């Protein structure tokens, strides 16, 4: 059982080995403390730069945090891109609808123009006919009547050329005749 020692005994033995004993210290040389003047040399600068470079390199935790931030930024940008693409599609559909309505209205405008021109021409013809009818009867040339042979026609009842005069309306009292409307 000599081999088995407690853990605390082993720690104490190691601690005694590390503490300086007076016998061991006798071989040490004492040197007076002298102030050291720092002089920067090229070698020292390289050492300083390498330590600062090591300090500037991010740690694994920093890199993971950066990756997480970039992922969230990427997700936000993708969401924004999707929203913008949806808006682009909506605007394109609205644009196509407006172009279709512009084409339809252009066709209607052309039809209206042709209709207006046709009506203007018909109106001018009617005005000319009206003026021609309002001219005195003397200036109107009588039309030539065709002569027909009576042998070609059967005898028919013809309306006499001169109609009998219609009796003029009498100006009776309207109030007297209103009994008919009751």
Residue frames as a rotation matrix with the C-alpha (Angstrom) as fourth column:
UNK 1
0.564 0.826 0.000 0.00
0.826 -0.564 0.000 0.00
0.000 0.000 -1.000 0.00
UNK 2
-0.118 -0.702 -0.703 2.95
0.512 -0.649 0.562 2.25
-0.851 -0.293 0.436 -0.14
UNK 3
-0.774 -0.168 0.611 2.12
0.633 -0.237 0.737 3.04
0.021 0.957 0.290 -3.67
UNK 4
0.165 0.914 0.370 -1.20
0.759 -0.357 0.544 4.53
0.629 0.191 -0.753 -2.89
UNK 5
-0.806 -0.330 -0.492 -0.95
0.561 -0.690 -0.457 8.08
-0.189 -0.644 0.741 -1.72
UNK 6
0.261 0.910 -0.322 -3.57
0.723 -0.405 -0.559 10.61
-0.639 -0.087 -0.764 -1.24
UNK 7
0.356 -0.030 0.934 -3.91
0.809 -0.491 -0.324 13.30
0.469 0.870 -0.151 -3.81
UNK 8
0.963 0.020 0.270 -3.34
-0.101 -0.897 0.430 15.93
0.251 -0.442 -0.862 -1.19
UNK 9
0.574 -0.814 0.091 -0.04
0.169 0.226 0.959 14.34
-0.801 -0.536 0.268 -0.18
UNK 10
0.071 -0.537 0.841 1.16
0.977 0.209 0.051 14.42
-0.203 0.817 0.539 -3.79
UNK 11
0.624 0.203 0.755 0.23
0.452 -0.882 -0.136 18.09
0.638 0.426 -0.642 -4.16
UNK 12
0.952 -0.302 0.041 2.10
-0.203 -0.525 0.827 18.98
-0.228 -0.796 -0.561 -1.00
UNK 13
0.304 -0.888 0.345 5.20
0.539 0.459 0.706 17.13
-0.785 -0.029 0.618 -2.17
UNK 14
0.132 -0.210 0.969 5.19
0.957 -0.227 -0.180 18.95
0.258 0.951 0.171 -5.47
UNK 15
0.873 0.227 0.432 4.72
0.133 -0.962 0.238 22.26
0.470 -0.151 -0.870 -3.72
UNK 16
0.758 -0.650 -0.051 7.79
-0.020 -0.101 0.995 21.65
-0.652 -0.753 -0.089 -1.55
UNK 17
0.083 -0.744 0.663 9.87
0.888 0.357 0.291 20.84
-0.453 0.564 0.690 -4.62
UNK 18
0.286 0.089 0.954 8.93
0.755 -0.634 -0.167 24.16
0.590 0.768 -0.248 -6.23
UNK 19
0.991 0.051 0.121 9.56
-0.030 -0.812 0.583 26.35
0.128 -0.582 -0.803 -3.20
UNK 20
0.277 -0.961 0.026 13.16
-0.194 -0.082 -0.978 27.47
0.941 0.266 -0.209 -2.93
UNK 21
0.800 -0.142 -0.584 15.07
0.582 0.423 0.694 25.98
0.149 -0.895 0.421 -0.12
UNK 22
0.836 -0.534 -0.123 17.83
-0.417 -0.765 0.491 27.84
-0.356 -0.360 -0.863 1.63
UNK 23
0.079 -0.851 0.519 20.36
0.121 0.525 0.842 25.27
-0.989 -0.004 0.145 0.52
UNK 24
0.202 0.054 0.978 19.43
0.953 0.219 -0.209 25.60
-0.226 0.974 -0.007 -3.10
UNK 25
0.951 0.247 0.186 19.46
0.286 -0.933 -0.218 29.40
0.120 0.261 -0.958 -2.93
UNK 26
0.501 -0.824 -0.264 23.06
0.029 -0.289 0.957 29.50
-0.865 -0.487 -0.120 -1.86
UNK 27
-0.277 -0.650 0.707 24.17
0.749 0.315 0.583 28.79
-0.601 0.692 0.400 -5.42
UNK 28
0.582 0.575 0.576 22.31
0.808 -0.489 -0.328 31.79
0.093 0.656 -0.749 -6.81
UNK 29
-0.620 -0.784 0.024 24.20
0.784 -0.621 -0.006 34.93
0.019 0.015 1.000 -7.76
UNK 30
0.374 0.726 -0.578 22.83
0.688 -0.634 -0.351 38.23
-0.621 -0.266 -0.737 -6.77
UNK 31
-0.514 -0.421 0.748 22.84
0.816 -0.508 0.274 40.99
0.264 0.751 0.605 -9.40
UNK 32
-0.626 0.294 -0.722 22.08
0.269 -0.788 -0.554 44.60
-0.732 -0.541 0.415 -8.60
UNK 33
0.306 0.835 0.457 19.02
0.836 -0.007 -0.548 46.02
-0.455 0.550 -0.701 -10.34
UNK 34
-0.770 -0.535 -0.347 19.92
0.243 -0.750 0.615 48.38
-0.590 0.389 0.707 -13.11
UNK 35
0.223 0.867 -0.446 17.45
-0.195 -0.408 -0.892 50.51
-0.955 0.286 0.078 -15.00
UNK 36
-0.425 -0.298 0.855 17.08
0.696 0.496 0.519 49.24
-0.579 0.815 -0.003 -18.53
UNK 37
-0.341 0.262 -0.903 16.71
-0.495 -0.866 -0.065 51.79
-0.799 0.425 0.425 -21.28
UNK 38
0.301 0.537 0.788 14.36
0.425 0.664 -0.615 50.62
-0.853 0.521 -0.028 -23.96
UNK 39
-0.481 -0.421 -0.769 15.73
-0.574 -0.513 0.639 50.93
-0.663 0.748 0.005 -27.41
UNK 40
0.588 0.762 0.270 13.55
-0.217 0.470 -0.855 49.96
-0.779 0.444 0.442 -30.28
UNK 41
-0.629 -0.764 -0.144 15.28
-0.430 0.188 0.883 47.96
-0.647 0.618 -0.446 -32.87
UNK 42
-0.371 0.468 -0.802 14.02
-0.872 0.121 0.474 46.31
0.319 0.876 0.363 -35.99
UNK 43
-0.747 0.070 -0.661 13.77
0.138 0.989 -0.052 42.99
0.650 -0.130 -0.749 -34.24
UNK 44
-0.841 0.455 -0.292 11.73
0.276 -0.103 -0.956 44.51
-0.465 -0.884 -0.039 -31.42
UNK 45
-0.470 0.683 -0.559 9.38
-0.773 -0.625 -0.114 46.17
-0.427 0.378 0.822 -33.94
UNK 46
-0.507 0.261 -0.821 8.84
-0.515 0.672 0.532 42.86
0.691 0.693 -0.207 -35.73
UNK 47
-0.837 0.193 -0.512 7.96
0.485 0.694 -0.532 41.26
0.253 -0.694 -0.675 -32.39
UNK 48
-0.712 0.589 -0.382 5.59
-0.085 -0.612 -0.786 44.15
-0.697 -0.527 0.486 -31.54
UNK 49
-0.432 0.545 -0.719 3.93
-0.902 -0.266 0.340 43.94
-0.006 0.795 0.606 -34.97
UNK 50
-0.645 0.181 -0.743 3.47
-0.113 0.938 0.327 40.20
0.756 0.295 -0.585 -34.72
UNK 51
-0.828 0.371 -0.421 1.83
0.532 0.285 -0.797 40.54
-0.175 -0.884 -0.433 -31.31
UNK 52
-0.517 0.680 -0.520 -0.48
-0.439 -0.732 -0.521 43.32
-0.735 -0.041 0.677 -32.49
UNK 53
-0.521 0.332 -0.787 -1.30
-0.761 0.239 0.604 41.30
0.388 0.913 0.128 -35.60
UNK 54
-0.785 0.229 -0.576 -2.20
0.347 0.932 -0.103 38.40
0.513 -0.280 -0.811 -33.41
UNK 55
-0.735 0.525 -0.429 -4.34
0.309 -0.303 -0.901 40.66
-0.603 -0.795 0.061 -31.28
UNK 56
-0.490 0.542 -0.683 -6.10
-0.743 -0.669 0.002 42.09
-0.456 0.509 0.730 -34.38
UNK 57
-0.747 0.282 -0.602 -7.03
-0.261 0.709 0.655 38.68
0.612 0.647 -0.456 -35.72
UNK 58
0.024 0.860 0.510 -10.52
-0.944 -0.150 0.296 37.86
0.330 -0.488 0.808 -34.53
UNK 59
-0.755 -0.205 0.622 -11.20
-0.501 0.792 -0.348 34.93
-0.422 -0.575 -0.701 -32.35
UNK 60
-0.901 0.433 -0.010 -13.54
0.353 0.749 0.560 32.08
0.250 0.501 -0.828 -33.18
UNK 61
-0.227 0.846 -0.482 -16.32
0.823 -0.098 -0.559 33.65
-0.521 -0.523 -0.674 -31.14
UNK 62
-0.286 0.061 -0.956 -15.85
-0.243 -0.970 0.011 36.95
-0.927 0.235 0.292 -33.02
UNK 63
-0.931 -0.098 -0.351 -15.99
-0.364 0.170 0.916 35.14
-0.030 0.981 -0.194 -36.33
UNK 64
-0.676 0.735 -0.057 -19.16
0.732 0.678 0.065 33.29
0.086 0.003 -0.996 -35.33
UNK 65
-0.073 0.635 -0.769 -20.78
0.493 -0.647 -0.581 36.54
-0.867 -0.422 -0.266 -34.25
UNK 66
-0.536 -0.191 -0.822 -19.79
-0.524 -0.688 0.501 38.15
-0.661 0.700 0.269 -37.56
UNK 67
-0.978 0.194 -0.070 -21.20
0.074 0.645 0.760 35.19
0.193 0.739 -0.646 -39.49
UNK 68
-0.372 0.888 -0.271 -24.46
0.876 0.240 -0.418 35.43
-0.306 -0.393 -0.867 -37.54
UNK 69
-0.113 0.280 -0.953 -24.70
0.020 -0.959 -0.284 39.18
-0.993 -0.051 0.103 -38.26
UNK 70
-0.783 -0.243 -0.572 -24.01
-0.537 -0.198 0.820 38.59
-0.312 0.950 0.025 -41.95
UNK 71
-0.853 0.519 0.061 -26.66
0.505 0.789 0.351 35.87
0.134 0.330 -0.934 -42.11
UNK 72
-0.079 0.861 -0.503 -29.30
0.736 -0.290 -0.612 38.13
-0.672 -0.418 -0.611 -40.56
UNK 73
-0.261 -0.084 -0.962 -28.31
-0.378 -0.908 0.182 40.94
-0.888 0.411 0.206 -42.92
UNK 74
-0.975 -0.126 -0.182 -28.51
-0.217 0.399 0.891 38.52
-0.039 0.908 -0.417 -45.84
UNK 75
-0.558 0.830 0.007 -32.00
0.820 0.553 -0.150 37.37
-0.128 -0.077 -0.989 -44.78
UNK 76
0.040 0.556 -0.830 -33.19
0.315 -0.795 -0.518 40.95
-0.948 -0.241 -0.207 -44.46
UNK 77
-0.514 -0.313 -0.799 -31.79
-0.582 -0.557 0.593 41.80
-0.631 0.769 0.104 -47.88
UNK 78
-0.975 0.211 0.074 -33.42
0.208 0.730 0.651 38.73
0.083 0.650 -0.755 -49.41
UNK 79
-0.201 0.946 -0.256 -36.77
0.849 0.038 -0.528 39.70
-0.489 -0.323 -0.810 -47.89
UNK 80
-0.017 0.123 -0.992 -36.34
-0.153 -0.981 -0.119 43.21
-0.988 0.150 0.035 -49.25
UNK 81
-0.858 -0.358 -0.369 -35.45
-0.416 0.060 0.907 41.81
-0.303 0.932 -0.200 -52.66
UNK 82
-0.737 0.648 0.192 -38.57
0.675 0.720 0.161 39.62
-0.034 0.248 -0.968 -52.69
UNK 83
0.084 0.786 -0.612 -40.74
0.599 -0.531 -0.600 42.58
-0.797 -0.316 -0.516 -51.73
UNK 84
-0.248 -0.252 -0.936 -39.17
-0.466 -0.816 0.343 44.70
-0.850 0.521 0.084 -54.46
UNK 85
-0.995 -0.097 -0.009 -39.63
-0.059 0.525 0.849 41.95
-0.078 0.846 -0.528 -57.05
UNK 86
-0.356 0.934 0.016 -43.29
0.886 0.342 -0.313 41.67
-0.298 -0.097 -0.950 -56.06
UNK 87
0.167 0.376 -0.911 -43.65
0.159 -0.923 -0.351 45.43
-0.973 -0.086 -0.214 -56.38
UNK 88
-0.694 -0.481 -0.536 -41.96
-0.462 -0.275 0.843 45.31
-0.553 0.833 -0.031 -59.80
UNK 89
-0.869 0.416 0.267 -44.44
0.494 0.728 0.475 42.65
0.004 0.545 -0.838 -60.98
UNK 90
0.033 0.924 -0.382 -47.38
0.805 -0.251 -0.537 44.72
-0.592 -0.290 -0.752 -59.72
UNK 91
-0.012 -0.104 -0.994 -46.06
-0.239 -0.965 0.104 47.82
-0.971 0.239 -0.013 -61.46
UNK 92
-0.929 -0.340 -0.148 -45.49
-0.233 0.224 0.946 45.91
-0.288 0.914 -0.287 -64.70
UNK 93
-0.548 0.801 0.240 -49.04
0.833 0.550 0.064 44.57
-0.081 0.235 -0.969 -64.64
UNK 94
0.242 0.615 -0.750 -50.39
0.483 -0.747 -0.456 48.07
-0.841 -0.252 -0.478 -63.95
UNK 95
-0.422 -0.493 -0.760 -48.28
-0.421 -0.636 0.646 49.40
-0.803 0.593 0.061 -66.81
UNK 96
-0.975 0.077 0.209 -49.60
0.215 0.574 0.791 46.75
-0.059 0.816 -0.576 -69.21
UNK 97
-0.119 0.988 -0.096 -53.19
0.928 0.076 -0.364 47.55
-0.352 -0.132 -0.926 -68.15
UNK 98
0.186 0.144 -0.972 -52.59
0.048 -0.989 -0.137 51.24
-0.981 -0.021 -0.191 -68.75
UNK 99
-0.782 -0.503 -0.368 -51.05
-0.349 -0.137 0.927 50.53
-0.517 0.853 -0.068 -72.15
UNK 100
-0.734 0.588 0.341 -54.07
0.679 0.649 0.343 48.42
-0.020 0.484 -0.875 -73.09
UNK 101
0.225 0.858 -0.462 -56.43
0.765 -0.449 -0.461 51.18
-0.603 -0.250 -0.757 -71.99
UNK 102
-0.193 -0.365 -0.911 -54.39
-0.274 -0.871 0.407 53.75
-0.942 0.328 0.068 -73.94
UNK 103
-0.984 -0.159 0.076 -54.68
0.015 0.357 0.934 51.60
-0.176 0.920 -0.349 -77.06
UNK 104
-0.348 0.931 0.109 -58.42
0.930 0.358 -0.087 51.16
-0.120 0.071 -0.990 -76.51
UNK 105
0.291 0.452 -0.843 -58.92
0.417 -0.853 -0.314 54.89
-0.861 -0.260 -0.437 -75.97
UNK 106
-0.602 -0.557 -0.572 -56.84
-0.312 -0.495 0.811 55.67
-0.735 0.667 0.125 -79.06
UNK 107
-0.877 0.343 0.336 -59.08
0.478 0.552 0.683 53.41
0.049 0.760 -0.648 -81.14
UNK 108
0.071 0.955 -0.287 -62.18
0.942 -0.159 -0.295 55.04
-0.327 -0.250 -0.911 -79.67
UNK 109
-0.005 -0.153 -0.988 -60.73
0.035 -0.988 0.152 58.47
-0.999 -0.034 0.011 -80.42
UNK 110
-0.924 -0.352 -0.151 -60.07
-0.148 -0.033 0.988 57.53
-0.353 0.936 -0.021 -84.04
UNK 111
-0.554 0.800 0.230 -63.61
0.824 0.487 0.291 56.17
0.121 0.351 -0.929 -84.36
UNK 112
0.230 0.632 -0.740 -65.00
0.693 -0.640 -0.331 59.36
-0.683 -0.437 -0.586 -82.82
UNK 113
-0.446 -0.462 -0.767 -62.98
-0.195 -0.786 0.587 61.47
-0.874 0.411 0.260 -85.25
UNK 114
-0.983 0.099 0.154 -64.29
0.178 0.309 0.934 59.56
0.045 0.946 -0.321 -88.25
UNK 115
-0.180 0.975 -0.128 -67.83
0.982 0.171 -0.077 59.81
-0.053 -0.140 -0.989 -86.88
UNK 116
0.089 0.153 -0.984 -67.44
0.333 -0.936 -0.116 63.56
-0.939 -0.318 -0.134 -86.37
UNK 117
-0.795 -0.432 -0.426 -66.17
-0.249 -0.409 0.878 63.97
-0.554 0.804 0.218 -89.93
UNK 118
-0.787 0.568 0.243 -69.09
0.576 0.532 0.621 61.94
0.224 0.628 -0.745 -91.30
UNK 119
0.105 0.859 -0.502 -71.57
0.926 -0.268 -0.266 63.99
-0.363 -0.437 -0.823 -89.28
UNK 120
-0.224 -0.252 -0.941 -69.96
0.022 -0.967 0.254 67.23
-0.974 0.037 0.222 -90.41
UNK 121
-0.990 -0.132 -0.050 -70.23
-0.054 0.021 0.998 66.16
-0.131 0.991 -0.028 -94.04
UNK 122
-0.441 0.896 0.054 -73.87
0.865 0.409 0.290 65.11
0.238 0.174 -0.956 -93.57
UNK 123
0.103 0.444 -0.890 -74.59
0.679 -0.685 -0.264 68.40
-0.727 -0.577 -0.372 -91.80
UNK 124
-0.604 -0.372 -0.705 -73.06
-0.199 -0.786 0.585 70.44
-0.772 0.493 0.401 -94.60
UNK 125
-0.931 0.323 0.172 -75.14
0.289 0.362 0.886 68.51
0.224 0.875 -0.430 -97.16
UNK 126
-0.096 0.947 -0.307 -78.29
0.995 0.081 -0.061 69.16
-0.033 -0.311 -0.950 -95.16
UNK 127
-0.104 0.001 -0.995 -77.45
0.300 -0.953 -0.033 72.85
-0.948 -0.302 0.098 -94.91
UNK 128
-0.918 -0.262 -0.299 -76.99
-0.202 -0.343 0.918 73.04
-0.343 0.902 0.262 -98.68
UNK 129
-0.666 0.738 0.110 -80.31
0.646 0.497 0.579 71.23
0.372 0.456 -0.808 -99.24
UNK 130
0.039 0.674 -0.738 -82.03
0.881 -0.371 -0.293 73.57
-0.471 -0.639 -0.608 -96.79
UNK 131
-0.431 -0.260 -0.864 -80.64
-0.067 -0.946 0.318 76.60
-0.900 0.195 0.390 -98.60
UNK 132
-0.998 0.066 0.008 -81.74
0.017 0.138 0.990 75.16
0.064 0.988 -0.138 -101.92
UNK 133
-0.351 0.930 -0.104 -85.26
0.904 0.366 0.220 74.64
0.243 -0.017 -0.970 -100.60
UNK 134
0.077 0.373 -0.925 -85.45
0.677 -0.701 -0.226 78.15
-0.732 -0.608 -0.306 -99.19
UNK 135
-0.908 -0.383 -0.171 -84.62
0.125 -0.637 0.761 79.78
-0.401 0.669 0.626 -102.53
UNK 136
-0.220 0.881 -0.419 -87.58
-0.702 -0.441 -0.560 81.33
-0.678 0.171 0.715 -104.40
UNK 137
0.177 0.414 0.893 -89.68
0.205 0.872 -0.445 78.94
-0.963 0.262 0.069 -106.44
UNK 138
0.881 0.155 -0.447 -88.97
-0.354 -0.411 -0.840 80.84
-0.314 0.898 -0.308 -109.64
UNK 139
0.048 -0.958 -0.282 -85.38
-0.995 -0.072 0.075 79.78
-0.092 0.277 -0.957 -109.67
UNK 140
-0.325 -0.098 0.941 -86.33
-0.239 0.971 0.018 76.11
-0.915 -0.219 -0.339 -109.39
UNK 141
-0.648 0.050 -0.760 -86.46
-0.757 0.065 0.650 74.49
0.083 0.997 -0.004 -112.81
UNK 142
0.385 0.839 0.385 -89.54
-0.821 0.502 -0.274 72.32
-0.423 -0.211 0.881 -113.31
UNK 143
-0.557 -0.580 0.594 -88.74
-0.298 0.807 0.509 68.73
-0.775 0.107 -0.623 -113.86
UNK 144
-0.486 0.325 -0.812 -89.63
-0.845 0.062 0.531 67.17
0.223 0.944 0.244 -117.15
UNK 145
0.058 0.609 0.791 -92.47
-0.605 0.652 -0.457 64.70
-0.794 -0.452 0.406 -116.95
UNK 146
-0.928 -0.341 0.150 -92.29
-0.124 0.661 0.740 61.55
-0.351 0.668 -0.656 -118.94
UNK 147
-0.137 0.888 -0.440 -95.11
-0.988 -0.152 0.000 60.99
-0.067 0.434 0.898 -121.39
UNK 148
-0.744 -0.023 0.667 -96.76
-0.139 0.983 -0.121 57.66
-0.653 -0.183 -0.735 -121.04
UNK 149
-0.741 0.526 -0.416 -98.93
-0.433 0.099 0.896 55.99
0.513 0.845 0.154 -123.59
UNK 150
-0.214 0.764 0.608 -102.41
-0.941 0.005 -0.338 55.28
-0.261 -0.645 0.719 -122.37
UNK 151
0.455 0.404 -0.794 -102.60
-0.681 0.732 -0.018 52.08
0.573 0.549 0.608 -124.31
UNK 152
-0.428 -0.727 -0.537 -100.05
-0.130 0.638 -0.759 50.50
0.894 -0.255 -0.368 -122.01
UNK 153
-0.972 0.044 0.232 -102.15
-0.234 -0.040 -0.972 51.17
-0.033 -0.998 0.049 -118.92
UNK 154
-0.424 0.891 -0.165 -105.47
0.800 0.454 0.392 49.94
0.424 0.034 -0.905 -117.80
UNK 155
-0.060 0.499 0.864 -108.08
-0.164 -0.859 0.485 52.35
0.985 -0.113 0.133 -116.77
UNK 156
-0.450 -0.146 -0.881 -107.85
0.791 0.394 -0.469 52.91
0.416 -0.907 -0.062 -113.10
UNK 157
0.747 0.656 -0.108 -109.35
0.610 -0.612 0.503 55.07
0.264 -0.442 -0.857 -110.49
UNK 158
-0.365 -0.891 0.270 -107.20
0.695 -0.454 -0.558 58.09
0.619 -0.017 0.785 -110.33
UNK 159
-0.031 0.265 -0.964 -107.24
0.836 -0.522 -0.170 60.70
-0.548 -0.811 -0.205 -107.70
UNK 160
0.769 0.334 0.545 -108.39
0.599 -0.673 -0.434 63.97
0.222 0.660 -0.718 -109.15
UNK 161
-0.191 -0.928 0.319 -105.60
0.725 -0.353 -0.592 66.47
0.662 0.118 0.740 -109.58
UNK 162
-0.580 0.052 0.813 -107.44
-0.382 -0.898 -0.216 69.09
0.719 -0.436 0.541 -107.64
UNK 163
-0.669 0.326 -0.668 -108.61
0.686 0.618 -0.384 68.08
0.288 -0.715 -0.637 -104.20
UNK 164
0.338 0.842 0.421 -111.75
0.468 -0.539 0.701 69.63
0.817 -0.040 -0.576 -102.82
UNK 165
-0.402 -0.460 0.792 -111.20
-0.370 -0.709 -0.600 72.35
0.838 -0.534 0.115 -100.31
UNK 166
-0.431 0.191 -0.882 -111.44
0.768 0.591 -0.247 71.25
0.475 -0.783 -0.401 -96.74
UNK 167
0.625 0.670 0.401 -113.78
0.320 -0.689 0.650 73.23
0.712 -0.278 -0.645 -94.60
UNK 168
-0.368 -0.747 0.553 -111.91
-0.222 -0.507 -0.833 75.55
0.903 -0.430 0.021 -92.33
UNK 169
-0.487 0.143 -0.862 -112.03
0.775 0.525 -0.351 74.70
0.402 -0.839 -0.367 -88.71
UNK 170
0.405 0.689 0.601 -114.53
0.195 -0.707 0.680 76.58
0.893 -0.158 -0.421 -86.80
UNK 171
-0.726 -0.659 0.197 -113.37
0.008 -0.295 -0.956 78.50
0.688 -0.692 0.219 -83.83
UNK 172
0.394 0.898 -0.195 -115.87
0.159 0.143 0.977 77.21
0.905 -0.416 -0.086 -81.39
UNK 173
0.320 -0.197 0.927 -115.74
-0.871 -0.446 0.207 77.89
0.372 -0.873 -0.314 -77.75
UNK 174
-0.459 -0.614 -0.642 -113.40
-0.286 0.786 -0.548 75.31
0.841 -0.068 -0.537 -76.19
UNK 175
-0.879 0.149 0.453 -115.14
-0.449 0.062 -0.891 75.50
-0.161 -0.987 0.013 -72.85
UNK 176
0.102 0.990 -0.093 -118.42
-0.960 0.074 -0.270 74.54
-0.261 0.117 0.958 -74.49
UNK 177
0.486 0.059 -0.872 -116.92
-0.578 0.770 -0.270 71.36
0.655 0.636 0.408 -75.91
UNK 178
-0.552 -0.784 0.283 -115.16
-0.724 0.282 -0.630 70.19
0.414 -0.552 -0.723 -72.77
UNK 179
0.220 0.698 0.681 -118.09
-0.885 0.437 -0.161 68.05
-0.410 -0.567 0.714 -71.78
UNK 180
0.743 0.002 -0.670 -116.73
-0.448 0.745 -0.494 65.51
0.498 0.667 0.554 -74.22
UNK 181
-0.214 -0.957 -0.198 -113.64
-0.360 0.266 -0.894 65.00
0.908 -0.120 -0.402 -72.03
UNK 182
-0.123 0.211 0.970 -115.55
-0.992 -0.046 -0.116 64.17
0.020 -0.976 0.215 -68.83
